[in-house]
Amino acid sequence: MSKWFCYSKNNANTQSSNSTSSSSVSSSLAYDLNNLNITQERLKRYADEANTLSSETSDTTLTANTEDDLKTKAIFLREKAISKTLNKIKLSMEVDLCFVLDCTVSMEFHIAAAKDCISHVLNYLIRTNSNIKLRVGFCGYRDHNDKDDRLQFLDFTDKYEQFTTYMHKVKPVSSSNNDRPEDVLGGLDAAITQMDWQNSTRVLLHIGDCPPHGRRFTTLRDNYPDGDPNGLTAENVLEKMRSKNIFYFFGKITSDTDKMLEIFRDIIGEFPVFDLVGGDPIKLIEKLIKATSSSITYAVSSTIGSNSKEIYSLKQKKLDMNPNVPDWNTLSLQKGVVMWYFIPKTLDELKNPTYFNKPKLFSESFSFKIAQQPFSGGVEKCAYFALDIKRNKIPFIPCIAKQQMKEMVIKEYNHIGQNDPFEKYLEAVEVSTVAYFLSEEFNRHAKRKNIPKVNFLNVKLLRCGTIDLRTRYYIIEPRLKDAEYKRFNANTGVITELRPTLEAFVHFTYEYTEGYLVVCDLQGIELNNEFILTDPAIHCIDSLRFGRTNFGKEGISELFLANHKCNDICKKLKLSHIDNSAFNLVPTSDNN
C-alpha cells in the first residue's frame, strides 16, 4: 500500500461506513503520487490560467528559481486576473432587454401581460439583484399584409414609465386575408439590427404563437410558402444575433412553433424555452415575470469572460450530447481507484492549505461503467451517466458474491492545459470537502432552529486507465434524481433562484470562517426540507486556493458583502447584520 494512503475503519470522517482502503496500489498510481508536488503544480497552473484570463503576451510567462519566487509571481498574476474579471462582472450587470412580441389578434392576452410585466420584474431585481442595471426596449411584429403596422419599436430606455406608457398603446391587429404564419424573421431582424444595443449583457425575449413563413417551418396555410418575401432566412438573421452577442430566449404558447425551435437550435444550439401557455391573466403575468427575470439572470451569469463565439459554441456543443441513460448491458466494465480527502475536524485545519495534501488522501478500488457520450455540459466540465458496481461476499458463503449497482455521475474537465491533471482534480475534491464540512456545521445550527438542511454530495476523484492505455481522471459523485436541477446563485453574486436558506448558508460560511471564505455558486436539487448541492465555488482571501473561480478578497467584498441582504434565516441563526451600502460597484473605464 502506498505510504500516501491511510485508513481508519471506525473514523466517521471517511464519509462512508463501508469504504475500505486498497490493499494494494498500482505501480503507476504510486509513481504518480510520489512524483506529484501539489503545491508547485498548483502555482504553475494558477499562473498559466491567470495569464490566459488577462490575455497577456508571452513576456509575462512565469519563470521562477524557487518555490517562494513561484508563489510571489503566481499571486501577482492571479490578483491581476481577478481584478480584470471583477470589472467584467460589474459590466455584465448592465443589461439590455428587448421584448420581441407577435402583436396579432391571437396574442391579445400576452400583449396585456407584457404591459404589466416590467414593473414586477424591476421589483424582483431590486429585491434579489439590485446591482443589475436594466435598459428595456420593445419590437412588435405582425405580418406582411399589415403594411405600415407590420413593425413597431421602442428603443432601449431606462425610463421605465416610458416603456409602460408605450406598451399600453400597443394594440393587437390583424389584416384581412391573413394566414397563420407571421413575419417572425422580420421582427427578429429588426430587433437585432435597428435597436441600439450597448450594454455588455444582451437579452432578446421572443414571445409568439405562430411560426415564420415557409414550408421548412410549417404545414399551415401560408401566403408565402417559399419563405420570407424580403429574402430573410433563419440562418442570416440568427447569425446577426450571434455576431452581436445577444442571448435568445423564447416564450412558447402553442405547438405551432415546435419546428421553428428545432431549426433555430440546429443553427445556434440550445436556448431556454419558457411555458407561456394559458389564458388566465394573473397566471400569465406571473409566468412572464418569471421568464423575464430568469432570462436576465441566466444571461448575466453566462456572460462573464465569454464572447459570442464561446457562448454559441457551448450551446452548439450541447446538441452533441445524449440526455438518455444508456443500456448498461452494452457497456464494458472498467476498473480504477477512487480517492478522497479526510474531512477536517476544525476551522484551523480547514484554513490551512497544507492540510489538503497527500497524507490526508484515502483510496479504494472501484469498478464502474460510463456512458459513451455526456448528457450535460458547462463552461468547465461535461457530465456522463455512470454506474458504481460493487461485488460483496455473502456471509457464510464466501464463494458467492452479490452485485450492487449505484447510479453515479462522472464529470470531466473540458480543458486541462499543459499542467498535471491529477492536481486539478484533487483541487475539485478539496473544494467539495470544504463545502461539505461547512454544510455539516450549518446543519448543526439549523437543526435547533428548524431550518432546512444544506447538504453537499460526497465527491471523489476517479483515476483509471482506458482502452487507449492513457491514464484518465474524473470527478465522481452520486446521481441527483427525482427533482429539477437548479442553479440557485452564481459565484458572480447573481441570485438566479432566490432561496433564503441558501443565501443564509453563504452568509454562515463567511461568519463561521471569520471572513476567510464564502461558499457560493450553489446548484443542485430542492427537496421538502433539504437542499442537495454539488459543484460549489469558493471565494477566499487566499487567492492561491480553490481554483480560477475564486475571486479572492475582492470577490468576497464586491460579490457577496456588497449584494447580500440579510433575511429571516440569517436572523434565526443570529448572524451579524451585513451593511452593503458602502460598496462601490461602478466598473472602471479601463477594460485592459
N, C-alpha and C positions, 0 to 999 in steps of 0.2 A: 504494500500500500504506500502511495506517495506520502512523503513527510508533510506535504501541504494540506492533506485531508485529515480531518478529525471527526469524531462522532461521539455523542453522549446519548445513550439509548433512552435514558429517563429524562432528558432535558427537554422541556416544552419549547425551547427556542428553536428547535429543528423544524417547527411548524407542521410536522407530520408524525403522528404516533406510530406509524408502521414503516417509516423510512429507515433504510439501513445503509451503512457506508459500504462502498465497493470493497470486496475482499482483495481485489487486485485492480490496478490501473494500467491501461495500455501504455506501452513504452513511448508511443508518440505523444500521448497526453502528458505523461511525466516529463518528457523532454520539453514540450511547450511551456508547461508550468515553471520548470526550473529556469528556463531562459526568458520568462516574461518579467520585465521590470515595469510594473503597472504605473508607477509614478512617472517614469521617463516617457513611456509610450503615450500617456495621457497628456503630458505637457507638449509633446510634439504634435499630437493631433489637435489640441486646442489652438496651437499657433497656426497650423495649416488651415483650420476652419475659420479662424479669425481673419487670416489673410484673404480667404475666399469671400467672407461677409463684407470685408472692407474694400473688396475689388482692388487690392493693392497690386503693384507690379513686383517683379521678381527681386528688386533690390531690397525688399523687406523680408526675403526668405530667411527663415530662422537658422542661425548658426550659433553654437554655444560650446564652450570648452568644458564647463562643469554643470552639474545639475542645478546649482544655485543661479548660474548665469541663464540657464534654460528657463528656470522659473521666472526670473525677472523679465525676460523678453516675452514669455508667454503671457504674463499678467499685462504687460504694456499693450500687446496686440489684442488681447481679449477685451480690455476696457475700451480700447479704441473702437472695436467692432460693436460692443454693446451700446456705446454712445450713438453710433450711426443707426443701429437697429431701433433704438428707442425713439429717435427722431422720425424714422419711417412709421413707427407705430402711431405717434402723435398725428402725423399727416394722414394716416389711414382712417383716423376718426372723423375726417372731413368727408362727407358723403353727398354725392348727387344721386337722388332717387327720382326716376321717371316712371310714372304710370302710363302704360300704353293700353288703351281700352277700346274694345269694339263698342261703338256708340249707336248701334242699330236698335230697333224697337225691342227685339228679343232680350236685350241687355238692360232693360229699364231698372230692374231691381239692383243690379250690380253698379250701375251708374249712381243710383241713390246711395248705396252703401259707401262708395268712394267719396262722396261729398262729406260724409261724417267721419271718415276713417282717420284722416291725418291728425286731427286734434287728439284722438285717443292714442295714436302711435307716439306722438310727441310726449304725452304724459307718461307713457310707458318708458320711453327712453330717459326721461328726466329721473324716473324712479329707479331705473336699473343701470343705465349707461349715460350719465349726464355729461360725460366727456365727448360723446358723439355729437357733432355739429352737422346739421342737415339742411341741404337745399332740395326743394321738391319742384318737379315740373310735370307736365301732362301732354300727352299726344293722343288724340282720339282719331279713329278711322271708321269709315263706313264702306261704301262700295263705289265703283266707277260710275254707276248711274246717278249717284248723288252729286256729281259735278262739283260745284263750289263748296258743298258741305262735306266733301269726301274726307278732308283732313282738317284738324284744328289743333292749335298749340297754345300752351302757356310755357314759356321758357323758365328755367330754374330760378327760384326765388327763395329767400329765407324769410320773406314776409308771408307768414302762413295764413293770415287773414285774407290776403290777396288770392292765394290758392283756393281757399274755401269759397270765396265770393265767385271766383271764376267757375268752379265746379258746379255751383248752383245754376249757372247759365247753360251748362251742357245738357242738351236735350236728346233723347233717343229719337232718331229719324231714319226712315227707310223710304226709298222712292218706289214708284210703281215698277212692275216687271222685274222685281228683284229676285235673285236666286239665293240659295243658302250660303255659298262661299262668299267671303268678304275680301276687301283689299288688305289682307293681313301683311303681306310683304311691303306694300306701300306705307302702311302705318309704322312698321318696324324701321324701314329705311329712313323715313322722315325723322323719327325719334333719334336715330343714330347719327344722322348727318346734319340735321338742322337745329338740334338742340345744342346749347353751349356747355358741353361737358368740360369741367375744370378740375374738380376735386379728385383726390387720389383713389377713393373708392367709388365705383360707379355701378349703380344698380338699375336694371330695367325689369320692372314687374309687368308682365304682359297678361292681360285678362281677356279671354274671349271664348265664345261658344261655337264658332264655326271655323272651318279651315280656309287656307288660301285657295285661289283659283288654280285649276289644272288637274288633269287626270291622275297625276302622281300623288295628289293629296286626298282625293275624294271620288266617290262614285255618285255623289249627289248631283241633281240637275245644276248645270253650270253654264253661264253665258259666255265664259272664257275657258273652254276645256283645254286649250293649248297652253294655258298659263297666263301669267300677268301680261296684260296688253302693253305695258310700258317696258317690257324686257327684263324686269327684275326676276332673279332666281333666289331660292333659299341660300344657295352657295355664296353668291356675291353679297347678299345682304348680311349674312352671318359672318362672313369674312371681314366686312367693315366693322362689325361689332367686336370681333376678336382683336382687330388691329387697334381699337380704341380702349381695350382692356375693360370692357363692360361685362358685368355678370348678368346672365339671363335667368329669369325665374318665370314660371308660368302658373296661372291660376286656372285650373281645369273646371269646366262646367258641364260639358257633355262629352260623350264618346266620339263625337264627330271630329274631334281634334287629335285622336289617337295616332292616325297615320302621320299627321304633321309632326307630332312629337317624336315619332320614330325616325323620321327623316332628319329632323333637327339634331337628334342625338348622334346620328351617323356622321354629321358634319362637325359638331362642336363637342361631342361627348356628353357625359351625364350632367344634369342640372336638376334642381329641386322643382317638383310639381306639387302645387297645393290644391286641396279639395275645396272648391268653392260652389259645390252643388247645393241647391236648396233655395226656397223662396221666402222663408221666414226672415223678415227684415233684421231682427235683433241678432239672430244666429249668424246671418250673413255678414253683418258688420263685425261680429266677433271673429269670424273666420278670416275676414280681410285684414283686420288688425293684426292677428297672429301671423298671417302670411307676410304682411309688410314688415313687421318687426323682425321676423325670422330671416327675411331676405337681407335686411340691413346688417344684422349681427353676423350672419353667415359670411357675407361679403367682406365685412371688416376683418373678421378673424382669419380670412383666407388671403387677404391682400398682402400681409407683411412679407417683405423680402421677395415678392414674386412679380414677374412681369406677365404680360398677356400670353406670351408663348408658354411659360411654365404653367400658368393656370389652366390653359386649354389642353396642354399635353397631358396633364394629370387627369383631367376629365376624360380625355380620349382613352387613356390607359385603362380606365375603369371598364370600358367596353370589352376589353380583352379578358376580363375576369369571369369566373364561373361561380354564381351565387349558390349553387346547389351542392348539397352534401354528396360526396362520391359513393359509388358502390365499393365498399371496403374490401369485398371479396376479390376484386380485380387488382388490388394494390399489394405490393410485396411488403413483408415485414422488415423493418430496419432496426438497427441497434445503435445505441450511443450511450453517453453519460450525461446525466443532469447534475448541475451544480447550483448551490445557493449559499447565501451568507447566514452565519449565526446572527440572530437578531440582537441588537444592542439591548442592554439592561438599563442603561442610564442615559441621561441627556449628555453627559460628558463624553460617553462613548460615541453617541450619535454625532456630536460636533467634532470629533477627532477624525480627520480624513485618513489617518494611517490605520484606523480600526478596520476599514474595509480593505483588507489585504489577504494574501494567500493563506495565512494561518487560520482565518475565520471561514474558510470555504468548506462546505460539505459536498459529498458526491454520492451517487448511486447509479448502478447500471439501469438502462432504460430501453424498452422495446416499444416501437411505435409504427404507425402508418401515417402517411401525409398525402394530402390531395396534390394532384399534378399542377393545378392552377390556383392562384389566390382567389379568395372570394371577396376581398375588400382591400383597399389600399389608401394610403395618405401620402403626404409630402415626404415623411421619413421612412415609413415601413409599409410592407404589404403583409396580409394575413392569410393563412391556409387552415382549412379544416384538418384535424389530426385525431388519432386515437392513441391513447395510452393503454398498452396491453401488458397486463401482469399475469404471471403464472404462479399461483400459490399452492403449495403442497397441502393436501387434505390430511388432517391429523390422523395418525394411526394407519394411514395408507400412503406411505411415502412415495410409492411408485406412480401414484395418480396425482395430477395437478389440475386445479380448477383455474380456468382462464377468466380474468376480469378485464373489462374494457371501459374506459372513461373517455368521454368526448373532450377534446382539447382544442386549443388554437395555437398554432405556431406562427411566429412573426419574424420577418427577416428585414434587415435594413436595405433600403434601395441603393444607397451609396456609402461605401466604407472609405474610399480613398486609398492612399498608399500605406496607411498605418495598420498595425496589428488588429484584426477584428476581435480577437479574444478580449482585449482590454475594453473595447467599446461595448461589447455585450455584457461584460462584468459591470460596467457602469450603469447600464439599464437595470440590472438586478439590484444594484446599490440604491438607486432612486426608489425602486419599488419597496425595498426593505425599509428605508427611512419612512416612506409614506405609511407602510403597514404598522410600524412602531407607533407613529403619531396617531393613527386611527384607533389603535388599541387604547392609548391614553385618553383620547377624546371620548371613546365609548365608556370608559370607566366613570368619567364625569357625567356623561349624558344619561347613563342608566339611572342615576339618582334623580334626574330631572325629567324623566320620561320623554327624552328626545330621541328621534330615530338614530339608528346606528349608521356609522360610515365605515365600510369595510373595503379593503383592497385585496385583489386576487393574489394568491400565492404564486409568484412569478419565479421561474428558474431559467438558467442558461442550459441550452442543449448543445452538446458537441457530438458530431457524428461524421463518419465517412460516407461518401455517396458512391454511386456506380462508376463515376469517373475518378474515384480514388482521391478526390480532394477533400480536405478537412473543411467542414461547414459548421457555422454557428447560428443558433436561433434563440429566440426567446419563446418559452412555452408556458402556457397558463390554462386553467380550466375554461371551458367554453361557457359564455353567458347565454342563457336561453330564457324563453317564456316571458320576455318583456322587451319593449322597444329600447334599442341602444341610443343614448342621447349624449350630446356634449353639453354640459351644464355651464361651464365657463372656460375661458381660454387663458393662456399664460400672458396674453396681451392686456388682461384686465377686463375684457369684454364678457359680459354675462349673456349667454345665449338662451338658457332656460333657468329662470330665477327660482332657486330653492333656498329658503332662509337657513336651513340646516347646513347646507354645503358652504354657503357664504360665512356662516359662523365657524365651520370647521377650518376654513382658510385663516380666519382671524385667530382661532385657537392655536394653530401651528405657529403663528407669529409670536403670540404671547408666551406659549409654552417653551419655545426655544429662545426666549429672551431677545427677540428681534434678529436671531441668526438666520432664519429662513421662513419662507411660506410655501406650502404645497398648493399648487393650482393646476389649471388645465384638467379639471375634474370631468370624467366621462365614464359612462357605464350604464347600469340599469337601476330603475327605481322600483322597489317592492313596497309592500304595505307599511313596514316600519323599519326599512333598511335601504341603504344605497350600497351597491356593489360596484366598485370602480376599478379602472385599470389605466395604464399609460399616463400617469401624472407627470407634471413638470415641477421643478423646484427652483425658486429664486433664492439665492443665498449670498450673504455678504462676502463669502469666499468665492471669488469668480473662477477658481480653478477646481470647482466641484460641479457635478450634476449636469454636465454637457452644454451644448450650444443653446438650449432653451432656458438656461439660467442667465438672467439679465442682471445679476449682481445686486449690490446695494441700491443702485438707482432703480432697478426693476421693482424692488420691494417698495420703494418710496413712491415712484410715479405710476406704477401699475396696480398696486394694492392699496397703500395708505391713502393715495390721492382719490381713489374711487370707492373704497368700501363705505357702506352705510350700515351702521350697527342696527341689528334687528332684535326681535323679542328673544331669539335663541341666544344671541350674544349676551343679552341681559340675564337670562336664566343661568348661563354659565359664569356670570359675574366677570366677564371680560372687560378690560379697560376700554372706555369710550375712545374712538378714533376720530379726531377732528381733522378732516381733509381739506379744510378751506384755505390752508396756507400754501398748497402746492400749485406750482405754475406748470401747466401742460401745453403751453404755446410752443409749436415746433420752431426750431431755428431756421433761418433763411438759407443756411449753408447745408446742402444735401450731399456734399462730397465726403 
